[in-house]
Amino acid sequence: MLRQVASRISMRSRERKLELFLERFTPDATTTVVDVGVTDAPFGGGSTDNFFEARYPWPAQITGVGHTGLDRFAAAFPAVTPVRADGRSLPFADGTFDLGFSNAVIEHVAGGSEGQQQFISELCRVAGRVFVTTPNRLFPFDPHTLLPAVHWLPQGVLRDRLLRARGFDDVLDPLSPRELAALFPYPVEIVNTGFTLIAIGPR
């Protein structure tokens, strides 16, 4: 029951993010977009994975980047160009895309703040404008684990045990508004919705 409620809240949050993306950037059928952080899973059936590809008006203009195999992703979104790559080292020339998008990925990037900065630098390098979202570390409820304050615990055995119990074996390193803004090579606008932060740049 809790998972179902969380899924509905998550989907509404994602819909609002897409609305904001379209409002701020006003893309059209010629606008190229790179989405860094897609997963090898379809959209729907309770899953909010790859919502951008499922709802964006011009999927043929999207290049979806994921660090795993993308066979199921490619089958679910045949109009999207799938690319397997590490977000910290993107295989594209400078300014290849008009827009860069990344939803709730930066907190999972390995390598601490240095890895996160590499990820953001690469996204900013290959896209003219960017839209990056992440859970707000200052919000008391963690949307990944559905537990209160677990993201405030220091790195260590207890936190790792709680994350594994909720099915998270990867990095979970959420950011504050100030920390998110500091990752960018230029000034960005930070939109704080409470439990979500959205960086839009350049400002």
C-alpha positions in Angstrom: 0.0 0.0 0.0 2.8 2.4 1.0 4.6 1.6 -2.3 1.5 2.3 -4.3 1.0 5.7 -2.7 4.7 6.5 -3.2 4.4 5.5 -6.8 1.5 7.8 -7.4 3.2 10.7 -5.7 6.4 10.0 -7.7 4.5 10.0 -10.9 2.8 13.3 -10.2 6.2 14.8 -9.3 7.6 13.6 -12.6 4.7 15.0 -14.5 5.3 18.4 -12.9 9.0 18.2 -13.8 8.2 17.5 -17.4 5.7 20.4 -17.4 8.4 22.7 -16.0 10.9 21.5 -18.5 8.6 22.2 -21.4 7.6 25.6 -19.9 11.2 26.8 -19.3 12.8 25.5 -22.5 9.9 25.6 -25.0 11.4 22.8 -27.2 9.9 21.9 -30.5 10.2 19.0 -33.0 13.7 20.1 -34.0 15.1 20.4 -30.5 17.7 17.7 -29.7 17.7 16.3 -26.1 20.0 14.0 -24.2 18.5 12.2 -21.2 21.4 10.9 -19.1 20.3 8.1 -16.7 17.8 6.0 -18.5 17.2 2.5 -17.2 16.7 -0.8 -19.1 13.0 -1.0 -18.2 9.7 0.0 -19.8 7.4 2.7 -18.5 4.1 1.8 -16.8 2.7 -1.0 -14.7 3.4 1.0 -11.6 6.9 1.9 -12.8 7.9 5.5 -13.3 11.2 4.6 -15.0 11.9 6.5 -18.2 8.8 8.7 -17.8 10.5 11.4 -19.9 10.7 9.1 -23.0 7.1 8.0 -22.4 5.6 11.5 -22.2 7.9 13.8 -24.2 6.1 15.0 -27.3 9.1 14.3 -29.7 10.8 11.1 -28.6 12.7 10.8 -31.9 14.7 13.8 -30.8 15.9 12.1 -27.6 19.1 10.3 -27.1 18.8 8.1 -23.9 22.1 7.3 -22.1 22.3 4.5 -19.6 25.2 2.6 -18.0 23.7 -0.9 -18.5 22.5 -2.8 -21.5 19.4 -1.1 -23.0 17.7 -3.8 -24.9 14.3 -3.5 -23.1 14.6 0.2 -23.2 15.1 0.2 -27.0 12.1 -2.1 -27.4 9.9 0.0 -25.3 11.0 3.3 -26.9 11.9 2.5 -30.6 11.9 6.2 -31.6 14.6 7.1 -29.0 18.3 6.6 -29.7 19.8 4.4 -27.0 23.5 4.9 -26.0 25.3 2.8 -23.4 27.8 5.1 -21.6 29.0 6.3 -18.2 27.5 9.7 -17.5 30.9 10.9 -16.2 32.4 10.4 -19.7 29.9 11.0 -22.4 30.8 9.9 -26.0 29.5 13.1 -27.6 31.2 16.3 -29.0 30.8 19.6 -27.2 27.4 21.1 -27.8 25.9 18.1 -29.5 22.5 18.6 -28.0 20.3 21.6 -27.4 19.0 20.4 -24.1 20.3 18.0 -21.4 18.0 16.2 -18.9 18.7 14.0 -15.9 16.1 13.0 -13.3 17.1 11.6 -9.9 20.5 10.2 -11.1 23.1 12.5 -9.6 22.6 11.1 -6.1 23.5 7.6 -7.4 26.8 8.6 -9.1 29.8 6.9 -7.7 32.9 8.8 -6.7 31.4 11.2 -4.2 31.3 14.9 -4.9 34.1 14.5 -7.5 32.1 11.9 -9.5 29.0 14.0 -9.3 30.9 17.1 -10.6 32.3 15.0 -13.5 28.7 13.9 -14.3 27.4 17.5 -14.3 30.4 18.9 -16.2 29.9 16.3 -18.9 26.1 17.0 -19.2 26.9 20.8 -19.4 29.6 20.1 -22.0 27.4 18.2 -24.4 24.1 20.2 -24.0 23.5 24.0 -24.4 21.0 24.1 -21.5 20.3 21.6 -18.7 17.6 20.4 -16.4 18.8 18.2 -13.5 16.7 16.9 -10.6 17.5 15.2 -7.3 15.9 14.5 -4.0 16.4 17.3 -1.5 18.8 16.2 1.3 17.2 18.7 3.7 13.7 17.2 3.3 13.1 14.7 6.3 11.6 11.9 4.2 13.8 9.9 1.7 11.8 9.1 -1.4 14.0 6.2 -2.4 13.7 4.1 0.7 10.4 5.5 2.0 12.1 5.9 5.4 12.4 9.1 7.4 15.9 10.6 7.9 17.9 7.5 6.6 19.7 9.9 4.1 20.9 11.9 7.1 22.8 9.0 8.5 26.6 9.0 8.0 28.1 6.5 5.5 28.6 3.2 7.3 27.2 -0.1 8.3 23.8 1.0 9.6 23.0 3.1 6.6 24.2 0.4 4.2 22.0 -2.2 6.0 18.9 0.0 5.7 19.6 0.7 2.1 20.1 -3.0 1.2 16.9 -3.8 3.1 15.0 -1.5 0.8 16.7 -2.9 -2.3 19.4 -0.2 -2.8 22.9 -1.6 -3.3 24.2 1.5 -5.1 25.3 4.9 -4.0 22.7 7.1 -2.4 24.3 10.6 -1.8 21.5 13.3 -1.9 22.4 16.9 -2.1 21.3 20.2 -0.5 20.4 23.2 -2.7 23.8 24.8 -2.1 25.7 21.5 -2.9 23.7 20.9 -6.1 24.4 24.5 -7.4 28.1 24.2 -6.6 28.5 21.2 -9.0 27.8 23.4 -12.1 30.4 25.3 -14.1 28.0 28.3 -14.4 25.2 29.8 -12.3 22.0 27.9 -12.2 18.5 28.4 -10.9 17.5 26.0 -8.1 13.8 25.2 -7.9 13.0 23.7 -4.5 9.7 21.9 -4.4 10.3 20.5 -0.9 11.5 17.0 -1.4 12.8 17.6 -4.9 15.5 20.0 -6.2 15.6 21.1 -9.8 18.7 22.8 -11.3 18.0 24.8 -14.5 20.9 26.3 -16.3 22.7 28.3 -17.3 20.8 31.0 -15.3 
